[in-house]
Amino acid sequence: MGRHFITVVPSIRSIPGVEEFDYAIPSNANIQIGDVIHVPFRSKCVPGIVVAIRETSMHADRAIFLDDPHVLLRLPPATVALLRETSMRCFSSLPSVFHSWIRQAPKRIEKRLTSRPHAGMVGRRSRQMSLPHTHERFFVDRWGGKNGLIVEAKKSDGRVLILTPWKARADHLAIILKTKSLHADLAMTAGWNRVSGFVTGENRILVATRMGAWLSSVADTVLIDEPENDDYKQDELAPRYDARWMVECSARLRPDVRVVSYGTTPRLGAAIHASSVPEIHAAIAIEQWRKRSGSSIELLSPNTVQEIESAVADGIAVSILHPIRGMRSRVSCSDCRWSASCPACGWNLSLGERHTLCKRCGKKADLPLSCPSCGGTDFSRGLPGMDQLQKRCDAHFGHDRVRVVDLLGFESDARSLVVITDLSLLAGATEDIRRRERLIIAWRRVAAACATMDARLRVQGSEELVAECRSWLTVDGFSAAWKKEYLERRTFGFPPAVRLVKFLCDGTMDSAHTVVRDLRAFATGEWSVNGPYPVPYRSTTRKPRYVMHLIGPLSSAPPVSRLSTTLCHIDLDPIAFFE
């Protein structure tokens, strides 16, 4: 019996350069490019994707023979192409990218094959990195973005992949559509069954967070919920991919795939057309009140409290939007201004009921008895958080009569009353160059939700900020603000006006300068290197971290070898520039 050779990318964590492995199979084996099979690797058996089939191999004498290769899943060749493109863009090895997709398949699993063959071409490593599209389709349906997405999913033919930024939203949509959701909290077997069920066509609709974006190479229709949300970008662990870019890449590899975005705000830098920017008409009441006291409920003006009381008496649902989690916004010493920071990531800690809480990584810690800097016991506790405000509202308006939410859990009810405690808080606590962008996106999302559900919106904030936010709901006002924001980015050399690659280096300032010198050796032509800059928030148990920027034109790929990932963490087009 003759034999052929297959090149397999295993699902493992590996460094760039250690990526593809050859195995021998019988010549009559039913193996195709894109098949996921179990392969022996070191002392384990791991899933691997077939990326090439050859009659000969340079490593024929060392290739392990698979006498009966078992096909776990049959993926289209476009998935292989997407794998290679993602690897190049994220400066990660092929096995690491595939591991982030598949992770581990159950040991005992029945054979699953797709019901119909896939069309497409075998992917090759491109000489130049693929760049994102400059135009997207955005609209708000007459019944609201979420409802429009649901209607579109039901009437679409073939496999429908729905991407949403949050796990709770994915579970909610899955319940409405009577299907399954895919997210990181699922057990290994459950996640695998939902992926395989979608690939084989057993489940026609799948709702997934960003981790399921690679399935866009399999789907016939991809629906993106709120594509302007930053949660589509993985920026904490490698590979640092953008789910929206992966969908765009799949659309290039498979022209037959249909992609529809349901959002309220085009991404900054995209080509803006009047038809793509929804004008939002919401019933907005303005309360110019900025005091933190002088009312029966802190953070709410007397007029706002009175309106909430009237709404509760009439049986109207009330939601208070307050994007500060926990009991208090921060814990700091009143004597020396020392501020409690998270031991894991260095972010400022907020105060919970019996502990401190990191709003960035979720780590909890005991409340300090005294200031570690000066020994003082008088702590300033900042603004009330969601939990504290909820307790006060329950005591004043009655239990479960008023709901306090943040942006993550915000969903407007029909004909309800929505109150924003402070308009400026919608941008988050971080003061950086993207603050205005985050405020515009969050404000339009809230206003659109209220408009589509015919809800009243009451906003507390300064007159100047509220007037400016009103203009962002119109096409002309939004276009002018978006143009101004883009010009500022171009002036200061930040995305999306330029191509930026962020390098994170742990160590001393001298080691960071060494990396900068190495980068400048690569930076030729129009590419330049900035930094190093010390990261303001870092773990107290780790080495200091420094940030370097490689900046160049949008039309070219960064002149960086993937081997440099062994020295630094690399992030192309990052969300946070200095963290």
C-alpha positions as CSV (number, residue, x, y, z in Angstrom):
1,M,0.0,0.0,0.0
2,G,1.3,3.4,-1.0
3,R,1.4,6.4,1.2
4,H,1.0,10.2,1.0
5,F,2.2,12.9,3.3
6,I,0.0,15.6,4.9
7,T,1.2,18.8,6.5
8,V,-0.6,19.5,9.8
9,V,-0.8,22.5,12.1
10,P,-1.4,21.2,15.6
11,S,-3.5,22.9,18.3
12,I,-0.6,23.9,20.6
13,R,1.1,27.0,22.0
14,S,4.3,27.5,20.0
15,I,6.8,30.1,19.0
16,P,6.9,31.5,15.5
17,G,9.0,29.2,13.2
18,V,7.8,26.0,14.9
19,E,4.5,25.6,13.0
20,E,3.9,22.8,10.5
21,F,4.6,19.1,10.8
22,D,4.5,16.3,8.3
23,Y,2.7,13.0,8.8
24,A,2.4,9.9,6.6
25,I,-1.1,8.5,5.7
26,P,-2.3,5.7,3.4
27,S,-2.7,6.8,-0.2
28,N,-6.4,5.7,-0.1
29,A,-7.2,7.7,3.0
30,N,-10.1,10.1,2.6
31,I,-8.2,13.2,3.8
32,Q,-8.7,16.8,2.4
33,I,-7.2,20.1,3.0
34,G,-9.1,21.7,5.9
35,D,-9.8,18.4,7.8
36,V,-9.3,18.5,11.5
37,I,-7.8,15.2,12.8
38,H,-6.2,13.8,15.9
39,V,-2.4,13.6,15.6
40,P,0.2,12.4,18.1
41,F,2.4,15.3,19.2
42,R,5.1,14.7,21.8
43,S,3.4,12.7,24.6
44,K,-0.2,13.9,23.8
45,C,-2.8,13.5,21.1
46,V,-4.0,16.9,19.9
47,P,-6.3,18.1,17.1
48,G,-4.6,19.4,14.0
49,I,-5.7,20.9,10.7
50,V,-4.5,19.6,7.4
51,V,-3.0,22.5,5.4
52,A,-1.3,20.6,2.5
53,I,-1.3,17.1,0.9
54,R,1.9,15.9,-0.9
55,E,3.2,12.7,-2.5
56,T,6.7,13.3,-1.1
57,S,8.2,15.0,2.0
58,M,11.6,16.3,3.0
59,H,11.0,14.6,6.4
60,A,9.7,11.3,5.0
61,D,12.1,9.2,7.1
62,R,10.9,10.8,10.4
63,A,7.2,11.3,9.6
64,I,4.8,9.4,11.9
65,F,2.5,7.0,10.0
66,L,-1.2,7.4,10.7
67,D,-2.7,4.1,9.6
68,D,-6.4,5.2,10.1
69,P,-6.6,9.0,10.4
70,H,-9.9,10.0,12.0
71,V,-11.6,13.1,10.6
72,L,-13.1,15.1,13.5
73,L,-14.3,18.0,11.4
74,R,-14.2,19.0,7.8
75,L,-13.5,22.7,7.3
76,P,-13.4,24.5,3.9
77,P,-10.0,25.4,2.4
78,A,-10.9,29.1,3.1
79,T,-10.3,28.3,6.8
80,V,-6.7,27.4,6.1
81,A,-6.3,30.7,4.2
82,L,-7.8,32.6,7.1
83,L,-5.5,30.8,9.5
84,R,-2.4,31.9,7.6
85,E,-3.7,35.5,7.2
86,T,-4.5,35.8,10.9
87,S,-1.1,34.4,11.9
88,M,0.7,37.0,9.8
89,R,-1.4,39.9,11.0
90,C,-1.1,38.9,14.7
91,F,2.6,38.0,14.6
92,S,1.7,34.7,16.1
93,S,2.5,31.1,15.0
94,L,0.0,29.1,13.1
95,P,-0.4,26.5,16.0
96,S,-1.1,29.3,18.5
97,V,-3.8,30.8,16.3
98,F,-5.4,27.4,15.7
99,H,-5.2,26.7,19.4
100,S,-7.2,29.9,20.1
101,W,-9.8,28.6,17.7
102,I,-10.1,24.9,18.5
103,R,-8.2,24.5,21.8
104,Q,-8.8,20.8,22.6
105,A,-11.2,18.3,21.1
106,P,-12.8,15.7,23.4
107,K,-11.0,12.3,23.3
108,R,-14.1,10.4,22.5
109,I,-16.1,12.0,19.7
110,E,-18.2,10.7,16.9
111,K,-17.1,11.3,13.3
112,R,-18.6,14.5,11.9
113,L,-18.5,15.5,8.2
114,T,-20.1,18.4,6.5
115,S,-23.1,17.6,4.4
116,R,-21.9,19.5,1.4
117,P,-18.5,20.4,-0.1
118,H,-17.0,23.8,0.3
119,A,-15.7,26.0,-2.4
120,G,-12.6,28.0,-2.1
121,M,-8.9,28.1,-2.7
122,V,-6.0,26.9,-0.6
123,G,-4.5,29.7,1.4
124,R,-0.9,30.8,0.8
125,R,1.3,33.1,2.8
126,S,0.8,36.5,1.2
127,R,3.8,38.7,0.8
128,Q,2.0,41.7,2.2
129,M,-0.4,41.8,5.1
130,S,-4.0,42.2,4.2
131,L,-5.5,45.5,5.3
132,P,-9.0,46.2,6.5
133,H,-11.8,47.6,4.3
134,T,-12.5,51.2,4.5
135,H,-16.3,51.0,4.3
136,E,-18.9,49.2,6.3
137,R,-22.7,49.0,6.2
138,F,-24.4,50.4,9.3
139,F,-28.0,51.0,10.0
140,V,-30.6,50.9,12.7
141,D,-33.7,49.0,11.8
142,R,-37.1,50.4,12.4
143,W,-37.6,48.1,15.4
144,G,-34.1,48.5,16.7
145,G,-30.8,46.9,15.9
146,K,-31.3,43.8,18.0
147,N,-34.8,43.0,16.7
148,G,-33.7,43.7,13.1
149,L,-30.8,41.3,13.6
150,I,-33.1,38.6,14.9
151,V,-35.5,39.0,11.9
152,E,-32.5,38.8,9.5
153,A,-31.2,35.7,11.1
154,K,-34.5,33.9,10.8
155,K,-35.0,34.7,7.1
156,S,-31.4,34.1,5.9
157,D,-30.6,30.8,4.2
158,G,-27.7,28.5,5.0
159,R,-25.5,28.8,8.1
160,V,-25.9,32.1,10.0
161,L,-23.2,33.2,12.3
162,I,-24.1,36.0,14.7
163,L,-21.2,37.9,16.5
164,T,-21.9,39.9,19.5
165,P,-19.4,41.6,21.9
166,W,-20.7,40.2,25.2
167,K,-21.4,36.7,26.6
168,A,-24.7,37.7,28.2
169,R,-25.9,39.2,25.0
170,A,-24.9,35.9,23.1
171,D,-26.9,33.8,25.6
172,H,-29.9,36.2,25.4
173,L,-30.0,36.1,21.6
174,A,-29.5,32.3,21.6
175,I,-32.6,31.9,23.8
176,I,-34.7,34.1,21.5
177,L,-33.5,32.3,18.4
178,K,-33.8,28.9,20.1
179,T,-30.2,28.0,19.2
180,K,-26.8,27.7,20.9
181,S,-24.2,30.2,21.9
182,L,-20.4,30.0,21.9
183,H,-18.2,31.8,24.3
184,A,-15.1,31.3,26.5
185,D,-17.1,30.2,29.6
186,L,-18.3,26.9,28.0
187,A,-16.8,23.6,28.9
188,M,-14.5,21.9,26.4
189,T,-17.0,19.3,25.2
190,A,-19.9,21.8,25.0
191,G,-17.8,24.3,23.0
192,W,-16.6,21.6,20.6
193,N,-20.2,20.2,20.1
194,R,-21.5,23.7,19.2
195,V,-18.7,24.4,16.8
196,S,-19.0,21.0,15.1
197,G,-22.8,21.2,15.0
198,F,-22.6,24.6,13.2
199,V,-20.0,23.3,10.7
200,T,-22.0,20.2,9.9
201,G,-25.2,22.1,9.5
202,E,-27.0,20.5,12.5
203,N,-27.4,23.9,14.0
204,R,-28.1,26.4,11.3
205,I,-27.7,29.5,13.6
206,L,-24.9,30.1,16.0
207,V,-24.4,33.1,18.3
208,A,-20.8,33.7,19.3
209,T,-18.5,36.2,20.9
210,R,-15.3,37.2,19.3
211,M,-13.8,33.7,19.8
212,G,-16.1,32.4,17.1
213,A,-15.1,34.9,14.4
214,W,-13.1,32.2,12.6
215,L,-16.3,30.4,11.8
216,S,-17.0,33.2,9.3
217,S,-15.0,31.1,6.9
218,V,-17.7,28.4,7.2
219,A,-20.9,30.6,7.4
220,D,-23.1,31.7,4.6
221,T,-24.2,34.8,6.4
222,V,-22.5,36.8,9.1
223,L,-24.4,39.3,11.3
224,I,-22.3,41.6,13.4
225,D,-24.0,43.2,16.5
226,E,-22.6,46.6,17.4
227,P,-19.4,46.4,15.3
228,E,-18.2,49.7,16.8
229,N,-17.6,48.0,20.2
230,D,-14.0,47.6,21.3
231,D,-14.7,44.1,22.8
232,Y,-14.3,42.6,19.4
233,K,-10.5,43.2,19.7
234,Q,-8.5,40.7,21.7
235,D,-5.8,42.8,23.3
236,E,-4.9,40.9,26.5
237,L,-3.4,37.6,25.3
238,A,-1.8,36.5,22.0
239,P,-2.9,36.1,19.3
240,R,-4.2,39.7,19.5
241,Y,-6.8,39.5,16.7
242,D,-9.8,41.6,15.8
243,A,-12.9,39.6,15.1
244,R,-14.2,42.3,12.7
245,W,-11.0,42.0,10.6
246,M,-11.4,38.2,10.5
247,V,-14.9,38.5,9.1
248,E,-13.6,41.0,6.5
249,C,-10.8,38.6,5.6
250,S,-13.3,35.7,5.2
251,A,-15.4,37.9,2.9
252,R,-12.3,38.4,0.7
253,L,-11.5,34.7,0.6
254,R,-15.1,33.7,0.0
255,P,-17.0,36.3,-2.1
256,D,-20.2,34.4,-1.6
257,V,-20.4,35.1,2.1
258,R,-22.9,37.8,3.1
259,V,-21.9,40.2,5.9
260,V,-24.3,42.7,7.5
261,S,-23.5,45.0,10.4
262,Y,-26.1,46.2,12.9
263,G,-24.8,49.3,14.7
264,T,-25.3,52.9,15.3
265,T,-21.9,54.4,14.6
266,P,-19.5,53.8,11.7
267,R,-15.9,53.0,12.8
268,L,-13.6,56.0,12.8
269,G,-11.7,56.2,9.5
270,A,-14.4,54.4,7.5
271,A,-15.9,56.1,4.5
272,I,-19.0,57.9,5.8
273,H,-22.1,58.2,3.7
274,A,-25.3,59.9,4.8
275,S,-27.2,56.7,4.2
276,S,-24.9,54.7,6.5
277,V,-25.2,57.0,9.5
278,P,-28.6,56.7,11.2
279,E,-30.1,60.0,12.5
280,I,-31.3,59.3,16.0
281,H,-34.5,61.0,17.3
282,A,-34.8,60.5,21.1
283,A,-36.9,62.3,23.7
284,I,-34.1,64.0,25.8
285,A,-34.6,66.0,29.0
286,I,-31.5,67.9,30.3
287,E,-30.7,68.4,33.9
288,Q,-27.8,70.8,34.5
289,W,-26.8,69.6,37.9
290,R,-23.3,68.7,39.0
291,K,-23.4,68.7,42.8
292,R,-22.7,65.5,44.6
293,S,-24.9,66.3,47.6
294,G,-28.0,68.4,48.4
295,S,-30.4,65.7,47.3
296,S,-32.2,62.8,49.0
297,I,-30.1,60.5,46.7
298,E,-26.5,61.3,46.0
299,L,-25.8,61.7,42.2
300,L,-29.4,62.5,41.4
301,S,-30.8,66.0,41.4
302,P,-34.1,66.8,43.2
303,N,-35.9,67.2,39.9
304,T,-34.6,63.8,38.7
305,V,-35.7,62.2,41.9
306,Q,-39.1,63.7,41.5
307,E,-39.4,62.5,37.9
308,I,-38.4,58.9,38.9
309,E,-41.0,59.0,41.7
310,S,-43.7,60.0,39.2
311,A,-42.6,57.2,36.8
312,V,-42.6,54.6,39.6
313,A,-46.1,55.7,40.7
314,D,-47.3,55.3,37.1
315,G,-45.8,51.8,36.8
316,I,-43.2,52.9,34.3
317,A,-39.9,50.9,34.2
318,V,-36.9,53.1,35.3
319,S,-33.2,52.4,34.5
320,I,-30.4,54.5,35.9
321,L,-27.2,54.3,33.8
322,H,-24.2,54.7,36.0
323,P,-20.9,53.2,34.6
324,I,-19.1,52.9,38.0
325,R,-19.1,49.3,39.4
326,G,-18.9,48.3,43.0
327,M,-19.8,50.5,46.0
328,R,-17.4,53.4,45.4
329,S,-15.3,54.5,42.4
330,R,-11.9,54.4,44.2
331,V,-10.1,54.0,47.5
332,S,-7.5,56.7,48.4
333,C,-5.9,58.1,51.5
334,S,-7.2,61.5,52.5
335,D,-3.9,62.5,54.1
336,C,-1.2,61.6,51.5
337,R,-3.5,60.9,48.4
338,W,-2.2,57.3,48.1
339,S,-4.6,55.3,45.9
340,A,-5.2,51.6,46.2
341,S,-4.2,49.7,43.1
342,C,-4.8,46.2,41.9
343,P,-1.9,43.8,42.6
344,A,-2.5,41.9,39.4
345,C,-2.8,44.7,36.8
346,G,-2.1,48.0,38.7
347,W,-5.5,49.5,38.0
348,N,-7.2,51.7,40.6
349,L,-9.4,49.7,42.9
350,S,-13.0,50.5,43.6
351,L,-14.7,49.7,46.9
352,G,-17.1,46.8,47.2
353,E,-19.3,45.9,50.1
354,R,-16.6,44.1,52.0
355,H,-13.7,44.1,49.7
356,T,-12.0,46.1,47.0
357,L,-12.7,45.3,43.4
358,C,-10.6,45.8,40.2
359,K,-12.8,47.0,37.4
360,R,-10.3,46.0,34.9
361,C,-9.5,42.4,35.7
362,G,-12.1,41.6,38.3
363,K,-9.7,40.7,41.1
364,K,-11.0,41.1,44.6
365,A,-8.9,42.0,47.7
366,D,-9.4,42.8,51.4
367,L,-10.0,46.5,52.3
368,P,-6.8,47.9,53.8
369,L,-7.0,48.8,57.5
370,S,-4.5,51.7,57.2
371,C,-2.6,53.5,54.5
372,P,0.6,51.6,53.5
373,S,2.2,55.0,52.7
374,C,1.6,57.1,55.7
375,G,-0.3,54.9,58.1
376,G,-3.5,57.0,58.1
377,T,-6.9,55.5,58.4
378,D,-9.0,58.2,56.8
379,F,-9.9,57.0,53.3
380,S,-11.6,59.0,50.6
381,R,-13.9,56.7,48.7
382,G,-14.9,58.7,45.6
383,L,-18.2,58.6,43.8
384,P,-20.8,56.0,44.7
385,G,-20.8,52.9,42.6
386,M,-23.6,50.9,41.1
387,D,-24.2,48.8,44.2
388,Q,-24.3,51.8,46.5
389,L,-26.7,53.7,44.2
390,Q,-28.9,50.6,43.9
391,K,-29.2,50.3,47.7
392,R,-30.2,53.9,48.0
393,C,-32.7,53.7,45.2
394,D,-34.2,50.5,46.8
395,A,-34.6,52.3,50.1
396,H,-36.1,55.4,48.6
397,F,-38.3,54.1,45.7
398,G,-39.0,50.6,46.9
399,H,-37.2,47.3,46.2
400,D,-36.9,46.3,42.5
401,R,-38.7,49.5,41.4
402,V,-35.6,51.1,39.9
403,R,-32.7,49.3,38.1
404,V,-29.1,50.6,38.2
405,V,-27.0,49.4,35.2
406,D,-23.8,50.1,33.4
407,L,-23.2,50.2,29.7
408,L,-22.6,46.4,29.6
409,G,-26.0,45.5,31.0
410,F,-28.0,48.4,29.5
411,E,-31.1,47.4,27.6
412,S,-33.9,49.9,27.2
413,D,-37.5,48.7,28.0
414,A,-40.4,49.9,25.9
415,R,-41.8,53.3,27.0
416,S,-39.5,53.4,30.0
417,L,-37.5,56.2,31.7
418,V,-33.7,56.1,31.3
419,V,-31.5,58.4,33.5
420,I,-27.8,59.1,33.0
421,T,-26.2,60.2,36.2
422,D,-23.3,62.0,34.5
423,L,-22.9,62.2,30.8
424,S,-19.1,62.4,31.0
425,L,-19.0,59.0,32.7
426,L,-20.0,57.2,29.5
427,A,-16.5,57.7,28.2
428,G,-15.0,55.6,31.1
429,A,-12.4,56.6,33.7
430,T,-9.4,56.5,31.4
431,E,-8.1,59.8,30.1
432,D,-6.5,59.2,26.8
433,I,-6.8,60.2,23.1
434,R,-9.7,57.9,22.5
435,R,-11.9,59.3,25.3
436,R,-14.0,61.5,22.9
437,E,-14.4,58.6,20.5
438,R,-15.7,56.3,23.3
439,L,-18.1,59.0,24.5
440,I,-19.6,59.5,21.0
441,I,-20.1,55.7,20.5
442,A,-21.6,55.1,24.0
443,W,-23.9,58.1,23.7
444,R,-25.3,57.2,20.3
445,R,-25.8,53.6,21.4
446,V,-27.8,54.7,24.5
447,A,-29.8,57.3,22.5
448,A,-30.6,54.8,19.7
449,A,-31.8,52.2,22.2
450,C,-34.1,54.8,23.8
451,A,-35.4,56.0,20.4
452,T,-36.2,52.6,19.1
453,M,-38.1,51.6,22.3
454,D,-39.8,54.9,22.6
455,A,-38.2,55.6,26.0
456,R,-37.7,58.9,27.7
457,L,-34.0,59.9,28.3
458,R,-33.0,62.2,31.1
459,V,-29.4,63.4,31.1
460,Q,-27.4,65.0,33.9
461,G,-24.4,67.0,32.9
462,S,-23.0,70.3,31.9
463,E,-24.9,72.4,29.3
464,E,-22.0,72.5,26.9
465,L,-21.5,68.8,26.9
466,V,-25.2,68.0,26.5
467,A,-25.5,70.4,23.6
468,E,-22.6,68.9,21.9
469,C,-24.0,65.4,22.4
470,R,-27.3,66.5,20.9
471,S,-25.5,67.4,17.7
472,W,-23.9,63.9,17.5
473,L,-27.3,62.4,17.0
474,T,-27.7,64.2,13.6
475,V,-25.9,63.2,10.4
476,D,-24.2,66.6,9.9
477,G,-23.1,66.9,13.6
478,F,-21.8,63.4,13.8
479,S,-19.9,63.7,10.5
480,A,-18.3,67.0,11.7
481,A,-17.3,65.4,15.0
482,W,-15.9,62.3,13.3
483,K,-13.9,64.3,10.8
484,K,-12.5,66.5,13.6
485,E,-11.5,63.4,15.6
486,Y,-9.8,61.8,12.6
487,L,-7.8,65.0,11.8
488,E,-6.6,65.1,15.4
489,R,-5.4,61.5,15.1
490,R,-3.6,62.3,11.9
491,T,-2.0,65.3,13.5
492,F,-0.6,63.4,16.5
493,G,0.1,60.2,14.5
494,F,-2.4,57.7,15.9
495,P,-4.7,55.2,14.3
496,P,-6.8,55.0,12.3
497,A,-5.0,57.8,10.4
498,V,-1.8,55.7,10.5
499,R,-0.7,52.1,10.9
500,L,0.5,51.6,14.4
501,V,2.2,48.5,16.0
502,K,2.4,48.5,19.8
503,F,5.3,46.7,21.4
504,L,5.2,45.8,25.1
505,C,8.5,45.0,26.8
506,D,8.9,43.8,30.4
507,G,12.2,44.7,32.1
508,T,14.4,47.7,32.6
509,M,14.6,51.0,30.7
510,D,17.9,49.8,29.2
511,S,16.2,46.7,27.8
512,A,13.5,48.8,26.4
513,H,16.0,51.0,24.6
514,T,17.6,47.9,23.2
515,V,14.3,46.9,21.7
516,V,13.9,50.4,20.2
517,R,17.3,50.1,18.6
518,D,16.4,46.8,17.1
519,L,13.1,48.2,15.8
520,R,14.9,51.1,14.2
521,A,17.0,48.7,12.2
522,F,13.7,47.4,10.7
523,A,12.1,50.8,10.3
524,T,13.0,51.8,6.9
525,G,11.4,54.4,4.5
526,E,8.2,55.9,5.9
527,W,8.3,53.9,9.2
528,S,9.4,55.5,12.5
529,V,9.8,54.4,16.1
530,N,8.5,56.2,19.1
531,G,9.2,55.4,22.8
532,P,9.8,53.8,25.1
533,Y,7.0,55.0,27.4
534,P,6.5,53.5,30.9
535,V,3.1,51.9,31.3
536,P,1.2,53.8,34.0
537,Y,-0.7,50.7,35.2
538,R,1.3,47.6,35.9
539,S,1.5,44.7,38.3
540,T,3.5,45.4,41.5
541,T,4.7,41.8,41.4
542,R,6.2,42.0,37.9
543,K,8.9,43.9,36.2
544,P,8.2,47.4,34.9
545,R,6.6,47.4,31.4
546,Y,7.4,49.8,28.6
547,V,5.5,50.7,25.4
548,M,7.1,51.3,22.0
549,H,5.3,52.4,18.8
550,L,6.1,51.5,15.2
551,I,4.3,54.0,13.0
552,G,3.9,54.0,9.2
553,P,1.4,54.4,6.3
554,L,-1.8,52.5,6.1
555,S,-0.9,51.1,2.7
556,S,2.0,49.0,3.7
557,A,2.7,46.1,6.1
558,P,4.9,46.7,9.1
559,P,8.6,45.7,8.5
560,V,8.8,43.4,11.5
561,S,9.8,39.8,11.7
562,R,7.5,37.5,13.6
563,L,10.5,36.2,15.4
564,S,10.5,39.4,17.5
565,T,7.5,38.0,19.4
566,T,10.0,36.1,21.6
567,L,11.2,39.4,23.0
568,C,8.0,41.6,23.0
569,H,4.3,41.4,22.9
570,I,3.2,42.8,19.6
571,D,-0.3,44.3,18.9
572,L,-1.2,45.7,15.5
573,D,-3.8,48.5,15.5
574,P,-4.3,48.3,19.3
575,I,-7.3,49.6,21.3
576,A,-5.2,51.1,24.1
577,F,-2.1,52.9,22.9
578,F,-0.1,53.3,26.2
579,E,-1.2,50.3,28.3
